[in-house]
Amino acid sequence: MSSTVPTMESLECDWDCSQLFSTIQSVGPAGSGSASSEPNQTHSNSGLDESNLKLSIIEERKRRRMMSNRESARRSRMRKQKHLENLRNLVNQLRIENRELTSRLRLLLYHCHRVRTDNDSLRSEYTVLRQKFSDMQQILLFKQLQQFSSTWPYNNVPVMSEQTPPPLII
């Protein structure tokens, strides 16, 4: 049973992992137990220290990236929260403005209704007054006609039977 160790080409990563796998490949299959493997063991210990260092560097980068991502997400949430707060304030302002405009519209409609009512009333009164004026003119004209006819010289003359009326002078 031989163990297969992945090679650099078989792994896809963005980091330089060549040092990590070079020590694993040089160790050989597990359980060889020969005396000649001891000098390799010191080399593998230094390789392990070096690989531990690289792993710690990689872990540190991951940790920094994670912290950076968390900070970026926090800033994004803060921006979103601020935007939502601004939108809420805008909604409240628009509601207040809407109430004010609605109130002004009601007031204008009330005054418009009063003006129309007053206008209708004045038109009706105008019609009544005009009719009264016309009636008064007719009465005055009738009175003037009566006065004129009473002063007419031929009105006092006794009516003679079968006489022709005197000619009118114009």
LOLO-236348 format. One record per residue (C-alpha): residue in three letters; x, y, z. Coordinates in steps of 0.02 Angstrom, whole numbers. Layout:
REM LOLO-236348
<pt rest="ALA" east="X" north="Y" up="Z"/>
...
END
This chain:
REM LOLO-236348
<pt rest="MET" east="0" north="0" up="0"/>
<pt rest="SER" east="83" north="159" up="-55"/>
<pt rest="SER" east="22" north="330" up="-2"/>
<pt rest="THR" east="3" north="460" up="-135"/>
<pt rest="VAL" east="61" north="633" up="-93"/>
<pt rest="PRO" east="-16" north="776" up="-191"/>
<pt rest="THR" east="103" north="872" up="-300"/>
<pt rest="MET" east="108" north="1058" up="-327"/>
<pt rest="GLU" east="24" north="1042" up="-496"/>
<pt rest="SER" east="-123" north="942" up="-427"/>
<pt rest="LEU" east="-173" north="1077" up="-301"/>
<pt rest="GLU" east="-251" north="1240" up="-353"/>
<pt rest="CYS" east="-208" north="1384" up="-238"/>
<pt rest="ASP" east="-151" north="1563" up="-249"/>
<pt rest="TRP" east="-7" north="1543" up="-127"/>
<pt rest="ASP" east="166" north="1475" up="-156"/>
<pt rest="CYS" east="151" north="1305" up="-74"/>
<pt rest="SER" east="307" north="1227" up="-152"/>
<pt rest="GLN" east="401" north="1228" up="13"/>
<pt rest="LEU" east="258" north="1145" up="104"/>
<pt rest="PHE" east="254" north="994" up="-10"/>
<pt rest="SER" east="441" north="978" up="-40"/>
<pt rest="THR" east="469" north="916" up="137"/>
<pt rest="ILE" east="326" north="794" up="128"/>
<pt rest="GLN" east="389" north="720" up="-36"/>
<pt rest="SER" east="567" north="701" up="31"/>
<pt rest="VAL" east="511" north="604" up="185"/>
<pt rest="GLY" east="450" north="457" up="82"/>
<pt rest="PRO" east="321" north="326" up="123"/>
<pt rest="ALA" east="271" north="304" up="303"/>
<pt rest="GLY" east="341" north="158" up="402"/>
<pt rest="SER" east="509" north="143" up="310"/>
<pt rest="GLY" east="598" north="144" up="479"/>
<pt rest="SER" east="775" north="133" up="406"/>
<pt rest="ALA" east="924" north="210" up="493"/>
<pt rest="SER" east="962" north="318" up="345"/>
<pt rest="SER" east="801" north="417" up="375"/>
<pt rest="GLU" east="871" north="505" up="530"/>
<pt rest="PRO" east="975" north="634" up="437"/>
<pt rest="ASN" east="818" north="670" up="336"/>
<pt rest="GLN" east="723" north="691" up="500"/>
<pt rest="THR" east="830" north="841" up="551"/>
<pt rest="HIS" east="805" north="912" up="379"/>
<pt rest="SER" east="618" north="880" up="394"/>
<pt rest="ASN" east="615" north="961" up="567"/>
<pt rest="SER" east="691" north="1119" up="495"/>
<pt rest="GLY" east="571" north="1099" up="349"/>
<pt rest="LEU" east="428" north="1081" up="471"/>
<pt rest="ASP" east="484" north="1238" up="561"/>
<pt rest="GLU" east="492" north="1325" up="395"/>
<pt rest="SER" east="323" north="1255" up="342"/>
<pt rest="ASN" east="249" north="1303" up="512"/>
<pt rest="LEU" east="315" north="1478" up="483"/>
<pt rest="LYS" east="236" north="1482" up="310"/>
<pt rest="LEU" east="74" north="1411" up="381"/>
<pt rest="SER" east="74" north="1544" up="517"/>
<pt rest="ILE" east="103" north="1677" up="384"/>
<pt rest="ILE" east="-40" north="1606" up="282"/>
<pt rest="GLU" east="-150" north="1598" up="438"/>
<pt rest="GLU" east="-102" north="1777" up="480"/>
<pt rest="ARG" east="-151" north="1833" up="305"/>
<pt rest="LYS" east="-316" north="1739" up="320"/>
<pt rest="ARG" east="-346" north="1818" up="489"/>
<pt rest="ARG" east="-307" north="1993" up="422"/>
<pt rest="ARG" east="-417" north="1965" up="271"/>
<pt rest="MET" east="-557" north="1902" up="383"/>
<pt rest="MET" east="-538" north="2054" up="496"/>
<pt rest="SER" east="-535" north="2168" up="344"/>
<pt rest="ASN" east="-691" north="2085" up="275"/>
<pt rest="ARG" east="-778" north="2100" up="443"/>
<pt rest="GLU" east="-732" north="2284" up="454"/>
<pt rest="SER" east="-791" north="2312" up="275"/>
<pt rest="ALA" east="-955" north="2222" up="315"/>
<pt rest="ARG" east="-975" north="2328" up="472"/>
<pt rest="ARG" east="-948" north="2488" up="372"/>
<pt rest="SER" east="-1072" north="2426" up="241"/>
<pt rest="ARG" east="-1202" north="2390" up="377"/>
<pt rest="MET" east="-1172" north="2563" up="451"/>
<pt rest="ARG" east="-1195" north="2645" up="280"/>
<pt rest="LYS" east="-1354" north="2544" up="252"/>
<pt rest="GLN" east="-1419" north="2591" up="425"/>
<pt rest="LYS" east="-1379" north="2775" up="394"/>
<pt rest="HIS" east="-1465" north="2767" up="223"/>
<pt rest="LEU" east="-1619" north="2686" up="301"/>
<pt rest="GLU" east="-1622" north="2820" up="437"/>
<pt rest="ASN" east="-1611" north="2956" up="304"/>
<pt rest="LEU" east="-1754" north="2874" up="208"/>
<pt rest="ARG" east="-1859" north="2865" up="367"/>
<pt rest="ASN" east="-1826" north="3049" up="401"/>
<pt rest="LEU" east="-1873" north="3091" up="223"/>
<pt rest="VAL" east="-2035" north="2990" up="239"/>
<pt rest="ASN" east="-2078" north="3084" up="400"/>
<pt rest="GLN" east="-2043" north="3253" up="319"/>
<pt rest="LEU" east="-2148" north="3207" up="167"/>
<pt rest="ARG" east="-2291" north="3150" up="280"/>
<pt rest="ILE" east="-2286" north="3316" up="373"/>
<pt rest="GLU" east="-2282" north="3412" up="209"/>
<pt rest="ASN" east="-2426" north="3305" up="144"/>
<pt rest="ARG" east="-2530" north="3345" up="300"/>
<pt rest="GLU" east="-2495" north="3531" up="281"/>
<pt rest="LEU" east="-2541" north="3529" up="97"/>
<pt rest="THR" east="-2699" north="3430" up="132"/>
<pt rest="SER" east="-2748" north="3554" up="265"/>
<pt rest="ARG" east="-2717" north="3701" up="149"/>
<pt rest="LEU" east="-2817" north="3615" up="11"/>
<pt rest="ARG" east="-2965" north="3589" up="130"/>
<pt rest="LEU" east="-2958" north="3771" up="180"/>
<pt rest="LEU" east="-2953" north="3828" up="-2"/>
<pt rest="LEU" east="-3098" north="3712" up="-46"/>
<pt rest="TYR" east="-3198" north="3781" up="101"/>
<pt rest="HIS" east="-3167" north="3961" up="44"/>
<pt rest="CYS" east="-3206" north="3914" up="-135"/>
<pt rest="HIS" east="-3371" north="3839" up="-79"/>
<pt rest="ARG" east="-3412" north="3995" up="23"/>
<pt rest="VAL" east="-3373" north="4108" up="-126"/>
<pt rest="ARG" east="-3483" north="4002" up="-239"/>
<pt rest="THR" east="-3624" north="4005" up="-112"/>
<pt rest="ASP" east="-3607" north="4194" up="-92"/>
<pt rest="ASN" east="-3598" north="4215" up="-281"/>
<pt rest="ASP" east="-3758" north="4112" up="-305"/>
<pt rest="SER" east="-3843" north="4214" up="-170"/>
<pt rest="LEU" east="-3789" north="4377" up="-252"/>
<pt rest="ARG" east="-3848" north="4319" up="-423"/>
<pt rest="SER" east="-4016" north="4275" up="-350"/>
<pt rest="GLU" east="-4027" north="4443" up="-263"/>
<pt rest="TYR" east="-3975" north="4529" up="-425"/>
<pt rest="THR" east="-4118" north="4443" up="-518"/>
<pt rest="VAL" east="-4244" north="4495" up="-385"/>
<pt rest="LEU" east="-4180" north="4674" up="-382"/>
<pt rest="ARG" east="-4181" north="4685" up="-571"/>
<pt rest="GLN" east="-4361" north="4626" up="-575"/>
<pt rest="LYS" east="-4408" north="4755" up="-442"/>
<pt rest="PHE" east="-4320" north="4890" up="-540"/>
<pt rest="SER" east="-4413" north="4840" up="-697"/>
<pt rest="ASP" east="-4578" north="4842" up="-601"/>
<pt rest="MET" east="-4538" north="5014" up="-530"/>
<pt rest="GLN" east="-4497" north="5081" up="-702"/>
<pt rest="GLN" east="-4663" north="5020" up="-767"/>
<pt rest="ILE" east="-4755" north="5097" up="-619"/>
<pt rest="LEU" east="-4665" north="5262" up="-644"/>
<pt rest="LEU" east="-4700" north="5261" up="-829"/>
<pt rest="PHE" east="-4882" north="5223" up="-795"/>
<pt rest="LYS" east="-4893" north="5368" up="-669"/>
<pt rest="GLN" east="-4811" north="5486" up="-791"/>
<pt rest="LEU" east="-4932" north="5431" up="-923"/>
<pt rest="GLN" east="-5077" north="5463" up="-806"/>
<pt rest="GLN" east="-5014" north="5636" up="-763"/>
<pt rest="PHE" east="-4989" north="5675" up="-944"/>
<pt rest="SER" east="-5161" north="5613" up="-990"/>
<pt rest="SER" east="-5242" north="5711" up="-849"/>
<pt rest="THR" east="-5162" north="5871" up="-911"/>
<pt rest="TRP" east="-5211" north="5837" up="-1089"/>
<pt rest="PRO" east="-5322" north="5980" up="-1148"/>
<pt rest="TYR" east="-5445" north="5873" up="-1236"/>
<pt rest="ASN" east="-5481" north="5768" up="-1087"/>
<pt rest="ASN" east="-5581" north="5909" up="-1005"/>
<pt rest="VAL" east="-5687" north="5942" up="-1158"/>
<pt rest="PRO" east="-5858" north="5864" up="-1146"/>
<pt rest="VAL" east="-5882" north="5726" up="-1267"/>
<pt rest="MET" east="-6005" north="5770" up="-1401"/>
<pt rest="SER" east="-6101" north="5640" up="-1482"/>
<pt rest="GLU" east="-6059" north="5598" up="-1657"/>
<pt rest="GLN" east="-5929" north="5727" up="-1672"/>
<pt rest="THR" east="-5767" north="5689" up="-1753"/>
<pt rest="PRO" east="-5620" north="5713" up="-1641"/>
<pt rest="PRO" east="-5512" north="5863" up="-1672"/>
<pt rest="PRO" east="-5356" north="5833" up="-1774"/>
<pt rest="LEU" east="-5194" north="5802" up="-1682"/>
<pt rest="ILE" east="-5058" north="5924" up="-1705"/>
<pt rest="ILE" east="-4890" north="5852" up="-1714"/>
END
